[in-house]
Amino acid sequence: MIGRLRGELVHKQPPFLMIDVNGVGYELEAPMSTFYNLPEQGRPVVLFTHLAIRDDAHILYGFASDSERTLFRTLLKISGVGAKMALAILSGMSSEEFARCIQNDDTAALVRLPGIGKKTAERLIVEMRDRLDRLETGGGPATLTRPGGPVAAETPVSDAVGALIALGYKPNEASRMVRGVGSEDLSSEQIIRAALKSVAAR
C-alpha cells in the first residue's frame, strides 16, 4: 500500500496532479482542498495517499493532510458513496464544515454538492454521525507550501470549467459557475475556490 509520497510536483491540472519521486512519476487525483495547498510546479511536495484497486485500474488519491484522507476513507464506507462523490465533498467544503453539516442535520448544504441528492444527504448524516468522533478534522497540511501558482494548461478559465466537470457538475452548470466569478488575473484554483464558495453560499 502506498501511504505517502514525497517528491517534486511536475504537473497539476485539477483534479489531477503528478509527483516525480526519484524519477518515477506518480499520477494522482486530489480534492480542491489539497490543490489550494500545493506549491508551484517544480517545487517539493509531500502528500498522504490512498490507493484504490479496481478490476480495470489502480487509482492513487492524494491529500494535503491525514485528516482529509481519513475523512475520504470514512466516506467510502458509506453506502452509495464512491471516490468521485467523496472528492466532490472534500472539494466543496472543509472537513470542519462537513462535520457541522452532520451535527446540525443540514441536508440543504449537502445537496448543493454535485451528485448528492436528498436521500444520499440523509444517509450521510445518519451514518456519519457516530463516526465523527473518530475523525480528526483539524489536521494541518502535510507540508508547509505556498498556495498554488498557475497551472500549465490552456487557460485558467477552461481549466476551472474542466475541473468542476470532473468533480461532477454538468458542463453548462460548471460554465455558469465560472462565469459568475471575476476571473481576470486569477489562477484556476482561485477561480474554482470562488465558484465553489458561491454554490455553498446559496
N, C-alpha and C positions, 0 to 999 in steps of 0.2 A: 504494500500500500504506500502510495506517495502522499505524505502528510504535510510537507513543507518544501518550498523551493526558494533558493537564494541565487540570484544571478543578475544579468543585465536585461533591462526592458528594451526589446528591439522593435516591438510593434504594438500599437494599441488602436483599436477601432471598435468602440462599444458595440456589442458586448464581448468582443474577442480581444485577446492580447497574446503576445508571445514573449517568453523569457528564455534567454540563452544561458544555459548552465554548463560551463566547461565545454562549449562547442556544440551542445545538444539543444535544439530549440523545442521548448515545451509550449504547445498551444493550449490556452485555457479560455473558459468562459467565466465572466465575473459580473456581479451586480453593479449598478451605478454607484452604490455606496463605496465600493472598492475603487472604482475609476476616479472618484473625487480625491482619493489619497495617493494616486500613482505619481511617480516622478516623471520628468521629461524622458523621452526616448534616449537611450544610451546611458542612462543612469542606473545604479544598482537598486535592486528592489527585493523584498522578502515577502512572500505570500504563504498563508496557510492554504492547504488544498484538500479537495475531496475527489476521489476517483470513482466514477460510476462506470460499471462494466455491464454492457448490454450485448445481445447477440450480434448486433451489426456495428458496434462501435465501442471504443473506450473513450470516455469524455472526462476531462480534468477541469474542475472548477476551482477558481482562486478567490481568496478572501483576505481583506486587509487586517482582520482581527480574528482571533479564535472564537470570540462570541458570535460573530457573523456566521462562521462555519457551523457552530453548534446549533444556531437557530435554523440554518439551512437544513442540516441533517434531521432536526426535530420535525420540521415541516414535511420532509419527505415521508415521515411515518404516518402522516395524516391521510386517511382515505380520500382519494380524488385529487391529491396534490402531487404534481410531478416537479421535476427540476425547473422547467420553464416557469411554472407558476411561482415556485419558491424564489427564483431570481427576480421575478416581477415584484414580489412582495418586498424583498430586500432593496430593490431599486426605488420603489415608490414611497417607502417610509423607513425611518431608522428603527432599530430593534427596540428602542425605548418607546417610540410612537406605536409600534405594533403591540407591545406589552400593554400600553394604555388602552388600545382598542379592545383587547381581550378582556381586560379587567373591567372596562366600562360597557361591555356588550355593544360596542359601536360597529354594527354591521354596515352602516351607511358609509363609513370611511373605507372599509374593506372592499365594498362592491365598486368603488371608484377605480380600483386596480384592474388591469386587463385580465380577462379570463375568470374573474371571480364573480359569481352570481350570489344571490341572496342565500341559497341553500348551502353553498360552499362556505360563505362567510359565517353562517350559523354553526356549521360543522367545525370550522376553525376555532370559534370561540369556545364551544363545548369541549373539544378535545385538547385544546392548548391550555386551558385554564389551569389544570392540575400539573402542567409541565413547566409553567413559568418560573416556579421557584428553583428549578434545576438549571435555568438558563442564566448565564452571566451576560447581561445586556449592556454592561458598561465598559467592556473591554476596549482598549485603545488600538490604534493601528499596529500592524505587525512591525512596521519600520517607520521612523520619522522621515517623511519625504515632503518635497514641495508639491502642492497640488498641481494638477495636470497642465501641461503645455499643449500646444496644438497637435492635432492628430494628423499624421501623414496620409491624407486621402484627398478626395476631390474638393469638397468644401465642408466647413463645419456644419452648415445647414443640412446638406444632404446626408452627412454622417449622422446627425442628430435624428433625422427622419428615419434612416435605416435602423438605428439603434432602438428607437421606440417601436418600430415594427417587429424587430427581433424579440422585444420584451412582451409582445402580444397585442399591441394596439393595431387597429386596422389602418391601412395606408392613408385613407382620407382623414381619419382622426389624428394620426401622427402628424400629417402635414398641417392640419388646423392648429394643433397644439404648438408646433414650431412657429407658425405664422403669428401666433399671439405673443411671441417673445421678441423684444427688441434685440435682434441677433447681431447687430453690427459690432465688429471687433470682439466678439465672444468666441471662445473655443466650443467645440461640440459638447464637451462635458458641461460647460456652463449653460449652454442652450438647453440640454436635456434636464439639468437640475431645475432650471426655471420653469420648463414645461411641466415637469412632474409636480413641482410646488403648486402651479396654477390648478392642476387637477385636484390635488389634496385640499385646496382652499375652497373648492366649490361647496 
